[in-house]
Amino acid sequence: MCGHLSTRYEVHLIAGHPKEEIRRGVHIIPFKRFHNRKLRILTGWLLMLIKALRVNARVYHLHDPELIPCGIMLRILGKKVILDIHENIAEDIFDKPWIKRQKLVFSIFSLFERLACKLFYIVLA
């Protein structure tokens, strides 16, 4: 069977996009990402959580590791969450010179990642 997910299910995509619209059956909900990394990491997940709860989906698919806290809150609220992982984010922290206190950030992210692996369905690529 071939086709788009949106031919069988109601699909919403919350992503960086200039306007709300429907494309190929997918309801796109715009989400403004902050250019300031600290602001994005500290508040982006909360703003995404608010938009995600408005959608009230049966399943949420997260692709951005910054959204793990959002996924944890969705799980606490009884939602199914899929985390799509494409790289070793925790190890990548040491390759980013703009991150201060890398060992501390690594430890915090590793904790979130371990929690996510217990709470979410995981897709590894």
C-alpha positions in Angstrom: 0.0 0.0 0.0 1.5 3.3 -1.0 0.4 6.8 -0.3 0.7 9.6 2.2 -0.2 9.3 5.8 -2.6 12.1 5.3 -4.8 10.0 3.0 -5.7 7.8 6.0 -5.3 10.0 9.0 -5.7 13.6 10.0 -2.1 14.9 10.1 -0.9 18.2 11.6 2.6 19.5 11.3 3.8 22.1 13.7 6.9 23.6 12.2 8.8 26.7 11.1 6.5 27.9 8.4 5.3 31.4 7.4 1.5 30.7 7.6 -1.2 28.2 8.5 -2.3 26.2 5.5 -3.1 22.7 4.3 -0.7 21.1 1.8 -1.3 17.6 0.4 -3.7 16.9 3.2 -1.4 18.0 6.0 -2.5 20.9 8.2 0.6 23.0 8.7 0.6 25.0 11.9 3.3 27.8 11.9 5.8 27.8 14.8 8.2 30.6 15.2 11.7 29.4 16.2 13.8 31.8 18.2 17.1 32.7 16.8 18.6 33.0 20.3 19.7 29.5 21.2 19.2 29.9 24.9 15.7 31.3 24.5 14.8 28.5 22.0 16.1 25.8 24.3 14.5 27.2 27.5 11.1 28.2 26.1 10.6 26.6 22.7 9.5 23.3 24.1 6.8 25.0 26.2 5.4 26.9 23.3 5.4 23.8 21.2 3.6 21.9 24.0 0.8 24.5 24.0 0.4 24.2 20.2 0.6 20.4 20.4 -2.1 20.2 23.1 -4.4 22.4 20.9 -4.1 19.8 18.2 -5.0 17.0 20.7 -3.4 14.3 18.5 -3.5 10.6 19.4 0.2 10.3 18.5 3.0 12.9 18.5 6.2 12.5 16.4 9.2 14.6 17.6 12.2 15.1 15.5 14.0 17.8 17.4 16.0 16.9 20.6 15.2 20.3 22.0 11.6 19.1 22.2 12.2 16.2 24.5 10.8 18.2 27.5 7.7 18.8 25.4 7.4 15.0 24.8 7.9 14.2 28.4 5.0 16.5 29.3 2.9 15.0 26.6 3.6 11.5 28.0 2.7 12.6 31.5 -0.6 13.8 30.0 -1.1 10.3 28.6 -0.2 10.9 25.0 1.8 8.5 22.8 5.1 10.1 21.7 7.6 8.9 19.0 11.1 10.4 19.1 13.0 10.3 15.8 16.8 10.2 16.5 19.3 10.8 13.7 22.5 11.4 15.5 24.2 11.1 18.9 23.1 14.5 20.3 24.7 14.0 23.7 28.2 13.4 22.1 27.7 16.2 19.6 27.5 18.7 22.5 31.3 18.5 22.8 31.7 19.5 19.1 29.8 22.8 19.7 32.1 25.5 21.0 29.3 27.9 21.6 28.0 25.6 24.4 29.4 26.7 27.7 29.9 24.1 30.5 29.7 21.2 28.1 30.0 18.5 30.7 27.0 19.9 32.7 24.9 20.3 29.5 26.0 16.7 28.5 24.9 15.3 31.8 21.5 17.2 31.7 20.8 16.2 28.2 21.8 12.5 28.8 19.3 12.5 31.7 16.5 13.7 29.4 17.6 11.3 26.7 17.5 8.3 29.1 14.0 9.4 30.3 12.8 9.8 26.8 14.0 6.3 25.9 11.9 4.9 28.7 8.8 7.0 27.9 8.7 7.3 24.1 8.6 5.0 21.2 12.0 5.5 19.5 12.9 5.6 15.8 16.7 5.4 15.2 18.1 6.3 11.8 
